[in-house]
């Protein structure tokens, strides 16, 4: 049996309606790695969300618009583009459950930022040289020696894509987290648990990169899900 990977969903407005959706490349990457994707609806029903999280073997938090700065006690930067408040509230609740239950988790882009917030950390709301981190530009990322990311990619440096203007604040890192990947300008590109659990956040989008990179990133999550199962 394939391990089940929960995936949160985005909330966007279109044609006068709110819509729940997730990009197919996240789902395809989970399937390719041997997992069974389960889309977790963004609903204000804590009992249902607890049931959903309790029934998965690992969780994937996907990217999106900016998490409101109020979630980490800061005033909003005028350059921020906050996501729908419904998604922000549900995502934070889901992340808290995942952390509480010790479920393996991978956060991508905004999902990486969410993990830091859920652990009590803060974000840089608009990174210096933001133009170098948007539009899918490619750049090198240095991986910390001995880190899970270094083991996953079997390299000290990898080339990634970049579609963000916010990032984890290294001066306000969440509890029990460490920075394990940085861009050349110092921007945080990856975080991990300081313990043995599988808790990884990456600022880039492995689901949109070549097959080898994608399989390594999602394969590590699925392997952790199998081990937990």
PyMOL commands that set and color helices and strands:
alter all, ss='L'
color gray80, all
select helices_A, chain A and resi 24-32+46-54+69-72+85-101+110-118+130-132+148-153+170-172+206-208+211-228
alter helices_A, ss='H'
color red, helices_A
select strands_A, chain A and resi 4-8+10-14+17-21+36-40+58-61+104-108+123-124+137-143+157-162+167-168+177-183+188-193+199-202
alter strands_A, ss='S'
color yellow, strands_A
deselect
rebuild
show_as cartoon
